[in-house]
Amino acid sequence: MKISTPSFLDDPHVQRLFAALDGHGEELRVVGGAVRNHFMGKPVHEIDLATTATPDVVMARAAQAGLKSVPTGIDHGTVTVIVDHVPFEITTLREDVDTDGRRATVLFGRDFEKDALRRDFTFNALSVGADGLVHDYADGMRDIETRHVRFIGDPATRIREDYLRILRYFRFHAAFAENTADPAALEAIVHQRHGLSGLSRERVRAELMKLLETEGAADTLALMSGLGLVLPLIGGVYCTTRLARMPHDCDAILKLLALSVLKREDAARLQDFLRLSNADTQRLSRAAEASEKISRATAPDTHHIRICLLHFGRQATCDALRLAGFEEACAQALVLAEPKLPISGADLLARGMSPGKAIGDMLDEIEKQWILKGFPENPEVFAQIVTQALTARAK
């Protein structure tokens, strides 16, 4: 079908690719997410292309046009071509020979329809050539119009080819769907869910985090919970109702906190189960610790917020406040200066205290009095706090 020319075809970088790789016995098309997002009115972040040319031909023709190419996934037919510092993945058409639910053995092909029908969902099978013609082999445009996520052909067959497609189904449903989930898809997912256990934790994490980034994450995870799919993904306790209370604009880590971190120990469990980075794990752990100090009944005042900033830092304080539903307090925490106790253990040693546990105890006492007096910044007032604490200890 010919529809108004997609805007990505006017991109000068894409035009250079077509000039270099399309024609003279080979065909190049934009495929996948760029086409889908364009017709859904969503932002196009990456433009991937498919070609009848084999990787060696792609690299040779790119070099002839003065473009750098990198064999980033050449065993699977993918070459990255750099156009004015912008990378584009060019993948040779493929046909599946064998699949085991995690990876496929493929042969290079020259048939765009066969390549399209080996994909997962109907709207991901769309492709657009240089002339703006939209090739729709799986009725994907209809599903875009109705915002319906539908597997190509038999859902069970598509899932057995790669069990990650179970999670991809829910991710796309959360991002695009405006109606109920496809009954045939859900039935196949329930029968094939055992395949999730064979996926690498890294692949599961990546797909789960993408799902959490969507506006429909809470409703979709509630749906998944009803099908018994959430527990196998995160390996422990979770609460979809907490996630449902979170604003849609929260980042994925904060949504993961709401979904499945009820105490600090849960952060360590998620790190092991989802292979989270140390930074993400620490953020979850600190936020859980801060949450223990924030009552859900009453919004904290400025003094309480400053105490949290002192003990947990800005990120953990804001995460805990948003988790508790205190958006105004979070906004306040973002602009307040983080208090820092204006004395250290070295200062106490310089005042004649002996090294050891007493140093830490004294710092705790000074901090306690400093907080009680409202975090005074006046050096003379703080000096009085220190002197009084030292004097009390000497008695």
N, C-alpha and C positions, 0 to 999 in steps of 0.2 A: 504494500500500500504506500502511497505517496502522501505524506503529510507535510506541513510546513517544515522547512529545513531545520533540523536541530541546531541549536546555537553552537554546539561544540564543533560542528563542521567548519565554522567560520574562524575557529582558533588558528592563528598563523602556524603554530607548532604542528597541529594536526594536518594542516594543508601541506606542510613540508613532508610529513610522513607519507601522505597519499601520493605526492609528487615522486617520492623516491621508491615506494614499494608497491603501488597499485599500477596495474596495466602490464603490457608486454608479457602476457601469458599468466599473470598472477593477479589475485584479487585480495584487497584489504578491506576490512570492515571494522567499525567500532562495535563492540559487543558488551553484553553484561550490564553492570551497574550504571554506567554512564547513560545508556539508552533508557534503562528502567527509570532512573531518577529524573531524567529530562521529561519523560511523559507523565510522571507523577507530580511534577512541579517541585521536586526536591533538588537541593544543591548537588551539582556534579563535582565531586572532589577528585576523582581519578578517572582517566580515560584509558581503557584497555582495548586492545585491538586483536583481531584474529586474521590469519592469512593462509592462503593456499601454499605459500612458499615455505620450503624447509628452512630450518635455522641458518644453515650455511648460506643459503641464497639471501635471506634477510640481511645477514651481516655483510655480505659482499655488496649488495645494492645500497645499504646504508653507507658503507665506506665510500662507494662511488659518488654518493651525494654529499660527502663531506660530513657525515654524521658518525659519532662514536657509538659503538654498540658493545654490550657486555653480556656474556653468556650466563646470565643469572640462574636460569633453570633449563639449560639446554637439553638435559636428559628428558625433560617433559615438554620440550618444544618451545620454551620461552626464552626470548632474547630481550634485553632492555636496551632501547635505543634512546640516546640523549639528544634532545633538540634544544639548543640554547640553555643548557643546564637543567632542563626539565626532562625527567625520565618517563618513558612510556613502555609498558610491557607489550610485546608483540608475540603472540603464541600461534604456532602452526596448528591447523585443524587436526583433530584427533578422533580416533575410534577406539572404544574400549575392547580389549581382548579378554581380560580377566580382572575380577575385583574380589577383595576379601573383606570388605566393610571398612577398611582403613586406607587402603591405597589401591591404585589400579594399574594394570599393565596395558599400555596403549600403543597404537600404531599411528603414524602420521597419515592424514587423509587429505582429500581435496573437496569434500562434500560439506558445505555449510549446514545443510539440513541435518545430516547425521551428527555433526558436531553439536548442533543446538539441542537435539533431542537426547543427548547424553547428559545434559545439564539437569539441575535440580527442580527449579520452579518455572512455570510458564513465562513469567515476565523477565526471567533471566536468560531466556532463549532468544530474545530479540537482537537483531543486528541491523546496522545502517551502513550502506555503502557511500562512496564518494558522491553519488548522484542524489543522495538524500532519501533513497528508497528504503522503506522499513520492511524488513523481512521477518515475518511472524509465523513460525512453523508450529506453534503450540497454542495459538489463540491467547497469547499473553496480553495483547491490547485490551481484550474484553475483561480480563482479570484486573488490569490496571484501572479501567473505567469503574469497575465495581469494588475496587480495593479488596480483592479476594486473593489469598495466598493458596496456590494449588500446585501440587506436584505434577510433573510431566508424566503422563501415562499412569502406570500402576504405582501408588505410593509405596507399597511394601518393597517393590523391586528397586525403586530409587533409594530407599533407605538402606537396603542391604548392600548397595554399591558403596555407601559411605555413611556410617551411623552418625557422623557429625551432622548430617542433614536433619536429624531430629531437632537439634538445638538451633540450627539455621532456620527451620520452619518457624519456631517460636520467636526467634529474633525478628524475622521479617513480619510475622503477624503483629508483633508489638510495635514495629516501626510504621507499618503501612495499612494494616487491616482496619476497616470501618464496619465490619460485620462479624458474625460469629465464626469460629474456626471451622474449617472444612471437616465434615464428619468422616469422610473417607481417610483423610490424613490422620485424624486423631485415632481412628481404629487401627490403622497400620502402625502408628507410633507406639501404642500400648502393646501391641503384639511383638514389636521389634525392640522394645526398650532395653532388653538384656544386652544389646550391642553397645550401649553406652559404656559399660564396664571395660571394654577393650580399647577405648580411646585414651590417648595420652592426656595426662592432667593439664599439660600446657595448652593443648587444643581446646579442652573443655573450658579452661579459664578464659582464653581469648574470646570464645563465643559467648560465654556467660557475661563477660564485661561489656561486650557490644550490646547484648540484650538489655543490660542494666542502664545503658546510656539512652535508651529510647524512652519516649514519653509514656508508652503503654506498658512499661516494665512491670508495674505492680499488678495490673489486671492479668497480664499474661503469666506471671509467676504464680498467681492464685490459681489460674487454670491448670498450670503444670503441677501444682501441689495436689489438686484434686485427682490428677492422674498418677500420683505417686512418683513424680519425676524430680522433685527438688532435693529430697534427702540423698539420693544417689549422687547428686552433683556436688554437694557441699559437705557431705559426710557427717552431719550433725544437726543440732537444733536450728530452727529457723522460725521466723514470724512474718508472714506476708502482710498482716494487718499493720505492723509498724512501717513496713515499706510503703503501704498505701497512704500513710499520713505524710510522707515526705514530698516536698515540692518537686515538680517535674524537672526543674533546672539543676537539681543536685548532680554532682558527678558520680561516676560509677562506683568509686570506692565508698563514698558516703552512703549510697544505696545498698552496697554490700554490708556495710556496718548495720544499717537498719534491718536488713533481711536476716542476718545470721550471726551477729556478735552481741550476745547478751551479757558477757563478762569477758575479762581480759584473756582467759584461757582459750576462748573461741578463736582469737586472732592467730594463736599458734597452730591450732587445728586447721584453720583455713590455709595458713602458709604451707603446711605439709600437704593438704589435700588438693589445693589449687596451684601449688608452686608459686605462691605470691612472692614478690620481691621483698627484701628486708625493709625497704622504705614504706611500702604499702602495709606490711604487717605491723610495723611500729606505729604507723598512723592509726590503724584500727585499735591497737592495744592502748595507746594513749587516750584515744577518744572514749574507749570503754571505761578507762580509769576516771576520766573527767566526768563521765555520765553518772558515776556513782556519787558525785558531790553535788549534782544538780537535781533538785526536786521537780517533779512534773506538775506539782500542785500550784506553785507560785513562781512567777518569772523572777529571776535573780535581779537584785539591784546593782548599782554601779560598784559598790564595795565588794559584793560577792563575785562579780565578773572579774574584778581586778585580782582577787585571790586565785581564781581559776587561771588567769593569765600568768600569774606568778608561778604556780605549781605545774601547769601543764603546757603553757605556751599558747600562741594564738590559734594555730590550726586545730589542736585538740579541743580547745575551748569552743571555737565556732562549730566544730563538728558536733559536739555534745549538745550545744544550744539548739542547733537545727534539728537534731534527733528528738529533742524534747519539745519541739514546736515553738521555740522562742525566737522568732525571726528578728524582732526588734532588738532583743538583747544581743543577738549575733551581730547585727549591724553596729551596735555600740562597741562590741568587742573588737571589731575590725578597725576602729578609729582610736581606741584607747591605747596609750603607751603601755608596753609590757613592763610591769614593775620588776626591778632588780635590786635585791638586797645590797645596800652600799657598803658591805663589809665582807671580808673573806677569812678563811682560816689562817692565811698568812698574816693578816692584820692582827689577829688574836695572838699568834705566836710572837709577833713583834711587841705586843703589849705584855709579854712575860708568861703567857700560858704554856704549859707543857704539851707536847704532841700527844695525841690519843683520843679516846672517845669523848673526853670532856670538851674538846674543840667543837665537835659536831653538836653536842648537847647545848653548848653556849650559843652557837649559831641559830639553833632551833628556838631558843628562848628569846634571842634578840629579834628574830623574825616574827615570833608570836606577838611581842610587844609593839613592834613596828606596824604590824597589820592592825592591831587593836587601836592604834592611834591614827589610823587612816593613811598609811604609807607617806608620812611626812617627808618632804624633799629638803627642808631646811637643814643644813649641816649641823647647826647648833642643837636643834631638837633631836636629831638622830644621835648626836654625841651624848646627849643626856640619857637616851635609851640604853646605849652601850654601857655607859658608866654605871647606871643603876643595875643593870644585869650583872656586871662584873662585881659590883659591891655586894649584891645579894649573894653571889656565889662565895665570896670570901668570908661571909659571916658563918 
